[in-house]
């Protein structure tokens, strides 16, 4: 049985076996902490139905968060989602991260605002932007695309809001400002 390596970055390698219905991510022993975390999360083979489900959730998140952003902005939203999947503070499943809700001051807050604010029901899907979002989801999830400056980024917001987070600002891409936790 042949193996085809799709992408190897930062000690992360995604392997696909032609004719099989599984893919998985492995990290070499000298990989980064993020790679090792991804290995813990995804060490078991993943059924193709799960991959498709995760791709759909990631595509939806990228679309509703960043459809009109530049390609780098779409990829960055996908990377933050995957950073959360690899972080033990968040669910270890793409869809669970995308649809995560938190109770805050007696109200429910979604991690990604589009899920709670009704955007999905109000906004008509623009096919070209959906396809761009799907391509970005595939790059982040299946090819392991990562922007080095966002390696530790777990949060972002639009430039027209100010959540007063006590986090380190990393970079602005399009209308989104990305943050990482402060070093303690």
GUDOSE-718627 format. One record per residue: residue number from 1; z, x, y of N, C-alpha, C, O, CB in turn. Coordinates in steps of 0.001 Angstrom, whole numbers, always signed. Glycine has a CB too. Example, Ala and Ser with C-alpha at 12.3 -4.5 7.8 and 13.67 -1.06 7.14 Angstrom:
2
NODE,num,n_pz,n_px,n_py,ca_pz,ca_px,ca_py,c_pz,c_px,c_py,o_pz,o_px,o_py,cb_pz,cb_px,cb_py
NODE,1,+7800,+13190,-5690,+7800,+12300,-4500,+7800,+13200,-3300,+8465,+14236,-3319,+9046,+11308,-4473
NODE,2,+7080,+12850,-2250,+7140,+13670,-1060,+7870,+12900,+30,+8039,+13409,+1138,+5725,+14084,-598
//
This chain:
184
NODE,num,n_pz,n_px,n_py,ca_pz,ca_px,ca_py,c_pz,c_px,c_py,o_pz,o_px,o_py,cb_pz,cb_px,cb_py
NODE,1,+0,+842,-1173,+0,+0,+0,+0,+890,+1241,+855,+1766,+1365,+1217,-959,-4
NODE,2,-932,+684,+2150,-1029,+1489,+3371,-116,+960,+4449,+172,-235,+4512,-2459,+1521,+3880
NODE,3,+341,+1873,+5304,+1109,+1466,+6476,+314,+1829,+7718,-314,+2886,+7783,+2517,+2138,+6496
NODE,4,+347,+956,+8685,-332,+1177,+9951,+723,+1209,+11039,+1436,+225,+11238,-1403,+76,+10230
NODE,5,+834,+2332,+11751,+1806,+2445,+12827,+1164,+1900,+14094,+127,+2390,+14541,+2280,+3925,+13019
NODE,6,+1800,+873,+14669,+1277,+278,+15889,+1679,+1046,+17134,+874,+1207,+18052,+1739,-1139,+16004
NODE,7,+2919,+1521,+17176,+3400,+2175,+18387,+4662,+2949,+18054,+5482,+2481,+17263,+3664,+1144,+19519
NODE,8,+4829,+4103,+18633,+6070,+4856,+18472,+6493,+5349,+19849,+5795,+6151,+20469,+5896,+6053,+17464
NODE,9,+7640,+4867,+20326,+8143,+5286,+21621,+9645,+5422,+21556,+10316,+4607,+20922,+7736,+4298,+22719
NODE,10,+10179,+6433,+22197,+11621,+6617,+22304,+12339,+6475,+20964,+13428,+5904,+20899,+12187,+5628,+23285
NODE,11,+11736,+6991,+19902,+12373,+6926,+18603,+12252,+5576,+17932,+12902,+5341,+16914,+13796,+7278,+18732
NODE,12,+11436,+4676,+18474,+11252,+3355,+17888,+9851,+3309,+17288,+8885,+3727,+17927,+11459,+2215,+18954
NODE,13,+9741,+2808,+16078,+8437,+2691,+15466,+8311,+1298,+14868,+9161,+883,+14081,+8220,+3789,+14391
NODE,14,+7277,+584,+15226,+7017,-716,+14648,+5969,-521,+13567,+4921,+74,+13819,+6552,-1750,+15728
NODE,15,+6239,-1015,+12373,+5366,-804,+11227,+4853,-2150,+10747,+5611,-3114,+10649,+6105,-56,+10088
NODE,16,+3564,-2211,+10450,+2944,-3421,+9934,+2250,-3055,+8643,+1532,-2057,+8585,+1947,-4049,+10962
NODE,17,+2453,-3847,+7609,+1792,-3610,+6334,+670,-4636,+6209,+938,-5833,+6104,+2802,-3706,+5127
NODE,18,-599,-4178,+6218,-1715,-5120,+6112,-1592,-5970,+4852,-1269,-5465,+3777,-3054,-4368,+6112
NODE,19,-1851,-7254,+4998,-1791,-8154,+3865,-400,-8691,+3579,-251,-9618,+2782,-2305,-7466,+2665
NODE,20,+618,-8132,+4210,+1973,-8619,+4001,+2322,-9585,+5121,+1598,-9677,+6112,+2989,-7446,+3941
NODE,21,+3419,-10300,+4968,+3805,-11243,+6014,+5091,-10788,+6694,+5880,-11618,+7147,+3979,-12654,+5432
NODE,22,+5306,-9492,+6766,+6505,-8984,+7414,+6157,-7841,+8350,+5129,-7181,+8196,+7530,-8528,+6374
NODE,23,+7023,-7621,+9313,+6988,-6421,+10160,+8424,-6088,+10457,+9289,-6961,+10392,+6149,-6635,+11492
NODE,24,+8694,-4852,+10779,+10046,-4473,+11135,+10022,-3269,+12048,+9014,-2573,+12172,+10875,-4185,+9890
NODE,25,+11154,-3039,+12683,+11295,-1916,+13589,+12325,-960,+13010,+13397,-1379,+12573,+11702,-2385,+15012
NODE,26,+11999,+313,+13009,+12937,+1321,+12525,+13122,+2368,+13602,+12246,+2556,+14445,+12441,+1968,+11205
NODE,27,+14242,+3043,+13582,+14515,+4103,+14550,+14791,+5387,+13783,+15459,+5375,+12750,+15720,+3733,+15481
NODE,28,+14272,+6489,+14295,+14596,+7750,+13635,+16044,+8131,+13934,+16664,+7561,+14832,+13631,+8874,+14092
NODE,29,+16573,+9076,+13196,+17988,+9407,+13326,+18344,+10024,+14671,+19510,+10004,+15062,+18386,+10343,+12232
NODE,30,+17375,+10565,+15381,+17675,+11155,+16684,+17240,+10230,+17814,+17118,+10662,+18960,+16989,+12518,+16826
NODE,31,+17006,+8960,+17495,+16537,+8003,+18496,+17591,+7731,+19557,+18753,+8110,+19411,+16133,+6702,+17828
NODE,32,+17177,+7086,+20596,+18075,+6739,+21697,+19069,+5675,+21246,+18906,+5076,+20184,+17275,+6243,+22921
NODE,33,+20079,+5447,+22042,+21056,+4402,+21742,+20357,+3049,+21652,+20693,+2228,+20797,+22170,+4366,+22817
NODE,34,+19380,+2815,+22538,+18649,+1550,+22506,+17886,+1429,+21195,+17883,+363,+20578,+17682,+1442,+23707
NODE,35,+17240,+2508,+20763,+16496,+2472,+19510,+17437,+2199,+18351,+17105,+1429,+17450,+15740,+3787,+19288
NODE,36,+18604,+2822,+18364,+19565,+2604,+17295,+20066,+1162,+17311,+20269,+564,+16254,+20741,+3581,+17422
NODE,37,+20263,+608,+18491,+20678,-792,+18590,+19580,-1698,+18044,+19870,-2655,+17326,+21011,-1165,+20057
NODE,38,+18317,-1409,+18377,+17213,-2216,+17864,+17124,-2096,+16354,+16780,-3061,+15671,+15889,-1794,+18509
NODE,39,+17429,-925,+15831,+17410,-745,+14378,+18460,-1647,+13736,+18185,-2298,+12728,+17663,+741,+14000
NODE,40,+19663,-1690,+14314,+20718,-2552,+13767,+20288,-4012,+13812,+20539,-4771,+12875,+22038,-2363,+14545
NODE,41,+19640,-4398,+14901,+19251,-5788,+15071,+18118,-6161,+14127,+18107,-7269,+13590,+18841,-6051,+16510
NODE,42,+17151,-5246,+13911,+15924,-5621,+13226,+15657,-4822,+11955,+14498,-4660,+11572,+14773,-5465,+14153
NODE,43,+16691,-4319,+11294,+16491,-3473,+10125,+15915,-4234,+8936,+15227,-3640,+8105,+17793,-2834,+9732
NODE,44,+16176,-5507,+8838,+15667,-6301,+7723,+14249,-6788,+8035,+13920,-7045,+9193,+16606,-7504,+7433
NODE,45,+13419,-6912,+7010,+12069,-7456,+7237,+12149,-8835,+7884,+13038,-9626,+7570,+11282,-7537,+5908
NODE,46,+11229,-9110,+8771,+11205,-10372,+9492,+10023,-11199,+9009,+8890,-10717,+9047,+11127,-10137,+11020
NODE,47,+10248,-12425,+8557,+9123,-13268,+8125,+8180,-13539,+9294,+8612,-13609,+10445,+9637,-14606,+7533
NODE,48,+6910,-13688,+8997,+5904,-13915,+10030,+6206,-15184,+10836,+5931,-15221,+12036,+4514,-14012,+9397
NODE,49,+6758,-16209,+10212,+7103,-17430,+10953,+8121,-17123,+12049,+8051,-17695,+13137,+7660,-18508,+9996
NODE,50,+9063,-16228,+11772,+10059,-15837,+12775,+9400,-15043,+13899,+9726,-15235,+15070,+11189,-15007,+12127
NODE,51,+8477,-14154,+13547,+7756,-13373,+14560,+7003,-14328,+15487,+7050,-14173,+16707,+6769,-12358,+13890
NODE,52,+6317,-15304,+14918,+5570,-16275,+15734,+6511,-17093,+16621,+6203,-17344,+17786,+4749,-17217,+14830
NODE,53,+7650,-17505,+16078,+8640,-18268,+16857,+9137,-17422,+18030,+9199,-17898,+19163,+9838,-18707,+15958
NODE,54,+9491,-16166,+17749,+9969,-15272,+18801,+8896,-15019,+19856,+9189,-14992,+21051,+10426,-13950,+18199
NODE,55,+7648,-14832,+19410,+6544,-14634,+20361,+6376,-15854,+21260,+6131,-15715,+22458,+5227,-14347,+19610
NODE,56,+6508,-17038,+20690,+6383,-18258,+21494,+7503,-18335,+22527,+7254,-18660,+23688,+6405,-19509,+20591
NODE,57,+8735,-18039,+22114,+9865,-18057,+23060,+9677,-17007,+24152,+9909,-17283,+25329,+11198,-17813,+22317
NODE,58,+9259,-15805,+23764,+9043,-14730,+24737,+7910,-15105,+25689,+8022,-14898,+26897,+8725,-13393,+24019
NODE,59,+6834,-15647,+25161,+5706,-16057,+26007,+6154,-17097,+27022,+5832,-17003,+28206,+4552,-16617,+25149
NODE,60,+6894,-18080,+26553,+7389,-19146,+27442,+8281,-18544,+28536,+8168,-18911,+29706,+8181,-20224,+26627
NODE,61,+9161,-17624,+28151,+10057,-17023,+29134,+9280,-16217,+30175,+9529,-16335,+31374,+11084,-16128,+28436
NODE,62,+8352,-15410,+29711,+7535,-14613,+30643,+6727,-15547,+31548,+6636,-15322,+32755,+6580,-13648,+29862
NODE,63,+6146,-16587,+30965,+5334,-17500,+31757,+6154,-18180,+32850,+5773,-18152,+34020,+4696,-18547,+30858
NODE,64,+7278,-18789,+32476,+8040,-19551,+33457,+8836,-18669,+34413,+9213,-19123,+35494,+8972,-20491,+32753
NODE,65,+9094,-17436,+34043,+9789,-16511,+34947,+8816,-15717,+35816,+9138,-15393,+36959,+10661,-15551,+34146
NODE,66,+7620,-15395,+35287,+6788,-14399,+35970,+5287,-14656,+35873,+4510,-13707,+35971,+7082,-13051,+35415
NODE,67,+4855,-15882,+35688,+3426,-16162,+35495,+2544,-15596,+36604,+1456,-15084,+36339,+3208,-17650,+35401
NODE,68,+3016,-15688,+37845,+2182,-15229,+38963,+2531,-13810,+39421,+2030,-13337,+40442,+2323,-16184,+40134
NODE,69,+3383,-13147,+38665,+3753,-11759,+38978,+2671,-10814,+38463,+1859,-11205,+37624,+5138,-11395,+38356
NODE,70,+2652,-9563,+38961,+1707,-8588,+38408,+2038,-8322,+36930,+3119,-8664,+36450,+1745,-7257,+39227
NODE,71,+1102,-7719,+36239,+1295,-7426,+34812,+2604,-6682,+34572,+3328,-6987,+33625,+120,-6600,+34270
NODE,72,+2911,-5708,+35428,+4153,-4949,+35269,+5377,-5863,+35365,+6374,-5642,+34678,+4239,-3842,+36329
NODE,73,+5301,-6877,+36209,+6397,-7825,+36342,+6585,-8662,+35096,+7712,-8930,+34679,+6164,-8720,+37522
NODE,74,+5470,-9075,+34501,+5550,-9824,+33240,+6170,-8954,+32152,+7062,-9392,+31425,+4146,-10316,+32801
NODE,75,+5690,-7719,+32049,+6217,-6804,+31030,+7696,-6518,+31257,+8465,-6409,+30302,+5426,-5490,+31029
NODE,76,+8092,-6399,+32512,+9495,-6110,+32837,+10405,-7268,+32428,+11502,-7036,+31921,+9650,-5825,+34342
NODE,77,+9970,-8500,+32640,+10754,-9666,+32213,+10900,-9643,+30688,+11979,-9913,+30160,+10079,-11002,+32687
NODE,78,+9827,-9326,+29996,+9897,-9211,+28542,+10837,-8101,+28101,+11578,-8258,+27131,+8518,-8967,+27972
NODE,79,+10806,-6982,+28810,+11683,-5865,+28455,+13148,-6235,+28645,+13975,-5912,+27792,+11342,-4630,+29292
NODE,80,+13486,-6899,+29736,+14873,-7318,+29947,+15307,-8248,+28810,+16431,-8142,+28318,+15035,-8025,+31328
NODE,81,+14434,-9142,+28398,+14750,-10037,+27285,+15046,-9230,+26023,+16029,-9500,+25332,+13586,-11023,+27032
NODE,82,+14205,-8241,+25716,+14427,-7409,+24524,+15665,-6527,+24676,+16369,-6283,+23697,+13197,-6535,+24250
NODE,83,+15942,-6044,+25898,+17177,-5281,+26126,+18395,-6132,+25773,+19360,-5640,+25190,+17264,-4804,+27601
NODE,84,+18337,-7405,+26131,+19449,-8299,+25809,+19563,-8528,+24303,+20669,-8563,+23764,+19276,-9638,+26529
NODE,85,+18440,-8681,+23630,+18465,-8860,+22173,+19163,-7672,+21510,+19887,-7844,+20529,+17024,-9020,+21613
NODE,86,+18949,-6476,+22040,+19529,-5259,+21460,+20976,-5022,+21879,+21643,-4160,+21306,+18698,-4065,+21851
NODE,87,+21476,-5765,+22864,+22825,-5561,+23386,+23813,-6505,+22701,+23540,-7701,+22603,+22851,-5773,+24912
NODE,88,+24941,-6005,+22230,+25891,-6862,+21504,+26526,-7973,+22351,+27143,-8879,+21791,+26982,-6010,+20932
NODE,89,+26394,-7932,+23667,+26949,-8996,+24524,+26096,-10259,+24507,+26526,-11315,+24972,+27082,-8497,+25958
NODE,90,+24892,-10145,+23970,+23946,-11256,+23957,+23574,-11580,+22515,+23826,-10778,+21615,+22678,-10921,+24793
NODE,91,+22974,-12754,+22287,+22505,-13062,+20928,+21481,-12017,+20458,+20806,-11397,+21280,+21882,-14484,+20879
NODE,92,+21366,-11826,+19146,+20423,-10828,+18626,+19121,-11469,+18150,+18514,-11026,+17175,+21061,-10048,+17479
NODE,93,+18710,-12507,+18851,+17525,-13276,+18506,+16809,-13620,+19817,+17444,-14068,+20772,+17894,-14576,+17683
NODE,94,+15494,-13411,+19862,+14743,-13628,+21101,+14932,-15049,+21628,+15254,-15234,+22802,+13256,-13350,+20874
NODE,95,+14736,-16043,+20782,+14857,-17433,+21246,+16277,-17751,+21703,+16469,-18465,+22687,+14440,-18404,+20135
NODE,96,+17264,-17227,+20995,+18656,-17472,+21392,+18956,-16848,+22748,+19717,-17419,+23530,+19622,-16917,+20336
NODE,97,+18378,-15694,+23041,+18549,-15067,+24359,+17863,-15920,+25429,+18447,-16199,+26476,+17972,-13616,+24364
NODE,98,+16641,-16324,+25165,+15871,-17098,+26150,+16571,-18417,+26488,+16603,-18819,+27651,+14451,-17378,+25620
NODE,99,+17123,-19081,+25494,+17720,-20400,+25710,+19240,-20361,+25858,+19889,-21405,+25788,+17356,-21310,+24570
NODE,100,+19813,-19185,+26059,+21266,-19051,+26173,+21785,-19745,+27429,+21226,-19603,+28517,+21668,-17570,+26186
NODE,101,+22879,-20505,+27247,+23569,-21165,+28354,+24997,-20618,+28401,+25559,-20221,+27380,+23560,-22739,+28188
NODE,102,+25566,-20605,+29597,+26923,-20121,+29800,+27686,-21140,+30628,+27132,-21742,+31548,+26928,-18729,+30490
NODE,103,+28949,-21331,+30303,+29818,-22190,+31108,+30402,-21343,+32223,+31027,-20316,+31956,+30953,-22845,+30241
NODE,104,+30208,-21757,+33473,+30669,-20988,+34622,+31205,-21954,+35664,+30462,-22799,+36165,+29527,-20108,+35210
NODE,105,+32477,-21842,+35996,+33102,-22714,+37002,+32786,-24188,+36756,+32325,-24893,+37653,+32640,-22316,+38404
NODE,106,+33038,-24636,+35543,+32863,-26024,+35141,+31425,-26528,+35215,+31196,-27737,+35272,+33720,-26884,+35984
NODE,107,+30465,-25624,+35213,+29072,-26056,+35145,+28323,-25162,+34164,+28720,-24025,+33908,+28404,-26020,+36550
NODE,108,+27250,-25688,+33631,+26442,-24945,+32674,+25342,-24207,+33423,+24630,-24785,+34244,+25842,-25888,+31595
NODE,109,+25219,-22926,+33126,+24221,-22081,+33772,+23339,-21477,+32680,+23841,-20960,+31682,+24895,-20960,+34646
NODE,110,+22042,-21544,+32873,+21121,-20913,+31930,+20903,-19462,+32335,+20910,-19134,+33521,+19769,-21676,+31873
NODE,111,+20712,-18600,+31348,+20433,-17196,+31639,+19092,-17051,+32364,+18939,-16184,+33225,+20431,-16367,+30339
NODE,112,+18139,-17888,+32020,+16837,-17910,+32689,+16695,-19300,+33311,+16682,-20308,+32605,+15639,-17589,+31680
NODE,113,+16591,-19339,+34632,+16722,-20590,+35388,+15710,-21658,+34990,+16037,-22843,+35040,+16583,-20308,+36851
NODE,114,+14512,-21288,+34604,+13487,-22283,+34286,+13933,-23231,+33180,+13503,-24383,+33143,+12198,-21593,+33879
NODE,115,+14787,-22759,+32282,+15197,-23586,+31157,+16099,-24748,+31603,+16069,-25822,+31002,+15919,-22731,+30121
NODE,116,+16884,-24535,+32636,+17785,-25596,+33119,+17217,-26389,+34288,+17627,-27527,+34513,+19104,-24997,+33528
NODE,117,+16284,-25812,+35034,+15845,-26495,+36260,+14670,-27458,+36075,+14204,-28057,+37044,+15469,-25475,+37277
NODE,118,+14192,-27609,+34848,+13122,-28568,+34584,+11725,-28045,+34837,+10767,-28817,+34784,+13331,-29768,+35406
NODE,119,+11573,-26749,+35112,+10250,-26182,+35386,+9257,-26463,+34266,+8086,-26746,+34517,+10360,-24686,+35602
NODE,120,+9732,-26384,+33041,+8835,-26559,+31907,+8229,-27967,+31905,+7070,-28138,+31529,+9583,-26297,+30591
NODE,121,+8995,-28962,+32318,+8494,-30331,+32344,+7644,-30609,+33591,+6726,-31428,+33544,+9659,-31310,+32280
NODE,122,+7945,-29933,+34701,+7265,-30205,+35971,+5972,-29429,+36153,+5023,-29934,+36752,+8181,-29893,+37105
NODE,123,+5931,-28213,+35643,+4790,-27339,+35927,+3703,-27461,+34868,+3968,-27364,+33670,+5248,-25894,+36026
NODE,124,+2494,-27671,+35325,+1341,-27691,+34442,+1047,-26260,+34009,+1086,-25345,+34832,+102,-28337,+35139
NODE,125,+756,-26058,+32735,+456,-24722,+32231,-961,-24337,+32639,-1909,-25085,+32399,+622,-24660,+30688
NODE,126,-1099,-23168,+33257,-2397,-22623,+33636,-2808,-21670,+32512,-2157,-20651,+32282,-2343,-21889,+35048
NODE,127,-3880,-22006,+31824,-4245,-21296,+30595,-4370,-19787,+30770,-3851,-19035,+29945,-5538,-21836,+30072
NODE,128,-5043,-19322,+31823,-5212,-17876,+32020,-3862,-17172,+32168,-3653,-16090,+31619,-6083,-17606,+33258
NODE,129,-2954,-17794,+32914,-1633,-17197,+33106,-820,-17242,+31813,-45,-16326,+31537,-878,-17920,+34231
NODE,130,-992,-18304,+31018,-319,-18386,+29723,-815,-17266,+28804,-19,-16616,+28126,-558,-19771,+29069
NODE,131,-2126,-17046,+28784,-2686,-15981,+27931,-2211,-14597,+28380,-1943,-13735,+27543,-4228,-16035,+27950
NODE,132,-2104,-14379,+29694,-1548,-13116,+30190,-97,-12960,+29744,+324,-11871,+29353,-1644,-13047,+31730
NODE,133,+660,-14041,+29804,+2063,-14005,+29390,+2167,-13724,+27895,+3042,-12973,+27463,+2768,-15334,+29736
NODE,134,+1288,-14317,+27113,+1266,-14076,+25659,+929,-12615,+25372,+1540,-11996,+24500,+239,-15011,+24959
NODE,135,-38,-12063,+26100,-401,-10652,+25908,+775,-9742,+26259,+1032,-8761,+25562,-1633,-10285,+26770
NODE,136,+1483,-10065,+27331,+2663,-9269,+27718,+3746,-9370,+26645,+4382,-8371,+26306,+3222,-9744,+29089
NODE,137,+3954,-10567,+26115,+4956,-10758,+25049,+4614,-9895,+23837,+5496,-9264,+23255,+5038,-12253,+24633
NODE,138,+3357,-9865,+23461,+2931,-9049,+22311,+3151,-7566,+22591,+3626,-6833,+21724,+1443,-9310,+21980
NODE,139,+2806,-7122,+23802,+2994,-5702,+24145,+4460,-5299,+24028,+4779,-4247,+23474,+2485,-5420,+25573
NODE,140,+5350,-6141,+24553,+6775,-5812,+24542,+7355,-5926,+23137,+8091,-5044,+22695,+7541,-6726,+25502
NODE,141,+7029,-7001,+22439,+7650,-7243,+21136,+7015,-6451,+20000,+7731,-5896,+19167,+7583,-8701,+20812
NODE,142,+5700,-6389,+19950,+5025,-5809,+18792,+4588,-4359,+18991,+4467,-3604,+18026,+3831,-6636,+18451
NODE,143,+4353,-3974,+20247,+3930,-2605,+20512,+5047,-1744,+21071,+4864,-540,+21252,+2773,-2603,+21463
NODE,144,+6196,-2334,+21347,+7340,-1570,+21832,+7180,-1046,+23249,+7805,-46,+23603,+7595,-430,+20919
NODE,145,+6351,-1699,+24077,+6150,-1235,+25456,+7462,-1281,+26206,+8184,-2277,+26160,+5087,-2089,+26182
NODE,146,+7769,-186,+26904,+8980,-122,+27722,+8697,+663,+29000,+7984,+1666,+28982,+10147,+526,+26931
NODE,147,+9262,+193,+30099,+9232,+902,+31371,+10509,+1739,+31414,+11601,+1171,+31408,+9127,-95,+32612
NODE,148,+10410,+3073,+31458,+11617,+3916,+31383,+12701,+3548,+32386,+13884,+3626,+32057,+11240,+5346,+31590
NODE,149,+12335,+3152,+33591,+13359,+2838,+34596,+14159,+1584,+34242,+15236,+1369,+34797,+12707,+2657,+35960
NODE,150,+13657,+762,+33336,+14358,-465,+32953,+15052,-350,+31602,+15433,-1362,+31013,+13390,-1622,+32923
NODE,151,+15217,+851,+31114,+15809,+1054,+29785,+17157,+355,+29639,+17461,-170,+28567,+15974,+2541,+29510
NODE,152,+17976,+337,+30703,+19309,-274,+30641,+19406,-1566,+31461,+20501,-2097,+31651,+20352,+717,+31132
NODE,153,+18292,-2062,+31935,+18312,-3256,+32775,+18499,-4507,+31934,+17784,-4732,+30957,+17025,-3359,+33590
NODE,154,+19475,-5318,+32330,+19781,-6566,+31622,+19627,-7790,+32519,+19699,-8923,+32044,+21196,-6518,+31066
NODE,155,+19417,-7567,+33800,+19447,-8672,+34759,+18370,-8490,+35816,+17957,-7369,+36113,+20829,-8777,+35421
NODE,156,+17924,-9597,+36377,+17019,-9572,+37524,+17125,-10914,+38229,+17631,-11888,+37673,+15540,-9276,+37089
NODE,157,+16646,-10944,+39444,+16560,-12201,+40178,+15393,-12103,+41140,+14883,-11017,+41416,+17889,-12516,+40933
NODE,158,+14979,-13253,+41647,+13900,-13297,+42631,+14406,-12733,+43955,+15600,-12778,+44250,+13370,-14749,+42815
NODE,159,+13487,-12209,+44738,+13881,-11571,+46000,+14328,-12551,+47079,+14800,-12126,+48133,+12741,-10760,+46524
NODE,160,+14191,-13838,+46841,+14622,-14822,+47835,+16021,-15374,+47570,+16463,-16287,+48267,+13639,-15961,+47879
NODE,161,+16726,-14832,+46570,+18125,-15219,+46331,+19001,-13973,+46382,+18519,-12851,+46221,+18284,-15948,+44954
NODE,162,+20290,-14186,+46606,+21233,-13069,+46631,+22480,-13466,+45833,+23402,-14074,+46377,+21607,-12677,+48106
NODE,163,+22502,-13117,+44536,+23641,-13527,+43718,+24903,-12684,+43934,+25945,-12987,+43354,+23256,-13470,+42276
NODE,164,+24828,-11654,+44742,+25979,-10779,+45033,+26573,-10151,+43766,+27789,-10074,+43595,+27065,-11573,+45764
NODE,165,+25676,-9712,+42897,+26120,-9069,+41668,+26704,-7705,+41956,+26267,-7022,+42882,+24970,-8949,+40680
NODE,166,+27670,-7309,+41185,+28219,-5956,+41267,+27559,-5119,+40189,+28181,-4692,+39215,+29778,-5954,+41107
NODE,167,+26277,-4904,+40407,+25455,-4153,+39470,+24602,-3178,+40265,+24413,-3340,+41471,+24568,-5101,+38602
NODE,168,+24091,-2171,+39585,+23238,-1197,+40250,+21798,-1699,+40286,+21213,-2043,+39259,+23316,+168,+39543
NODE,169,+21246,-1730,+41499,+19839,-2103,+41657,+18982,-971,+41105,+19218,+202,+41392,+19488,-2396,+43160
NODE,170,+17974,-1345,+40300,+17119,-342,+39658,+15768,-255,+40352,+15353,+822,+40778,+16926,-671,+38172
NODE,171,+15078,-1394,+40465,+13718,-1385,+40999,+13313,-2811,+41349,+13849,-3770,+40795,+12720,-760,+39981
NODE,172,+12373,-2944,+42262,+11759,-4237,+42531,+10327,-4173,+42043,+9588,-3244,+42368,+11827,-4606,+44049
NODE,173,+9943,-5169,+41259,+8568,-5294,+40773,+8107,-6685,+41163,+8662,-7681,+40699,+8459,-5055,+39206
NODE,174,+7098,-6757,+42010,+6673,-8060,+42506,+7819,-8714,+43254,+8410,-8103,+44145,+6190,-8963,+41351
NODE,175,+8137,-9945,+42901,+9213,-10684,+43576,+10550,-10569,+42862,+11528,-11179,+43295,+8839,-12140,+43698
NODE,176,+10617,-9796,+41771,+11862,-9669,+41013,+12552,-8328,+41281,+11911,-7279,+41346,+11583,-9822,+39516
NODE,177,+13864,-8395,+41432,+14692,-7202,+41618,+15506,-7036,+40331,+16197,-7960,+39903,+15635,-7324,+42905
NODE,178,+15418,-5852,+39719,+16047,-5584,+38434,+17309,-4754,+38601,+17397,-3889,+39473,+15075,-4874,+37506
NODE,179,+18295,-5040,+37736,+19613,-4412,+37820,+20062,-3938,+36450,+19592,-4403,+35412,+20644,-5384,+38409
NODE,180,+20999,-2988,+36493,+21707,-2574,+35279,+23196,-2561,+35595,+23603,-2524,+36756,+21218,-1162,+34773
NODE,181,+23997,-2591,+34535,+25450,-2520,+34733,+25817,-1204,+35384,+25169,-182,+35155,+26202,-2683,+33394
NODE,182,+26856,-1234,+36193,+27351,-10,+36805,+28003,+850,+35741,+28656,+346,+34828,+28345,-318,+37946
NODE,183,+27815,+2162,+35874,+28485,+3085,+34959,+29972,+3028,+35242,+30405,+3039,+36394,+27941,+4543,+35109
NODE,184,+30738,+2966,+34176,+32190,+2885,+34348,+32843,+4197,+33985,+34065,+4322,+34066,+32776,+1758,+33501
//
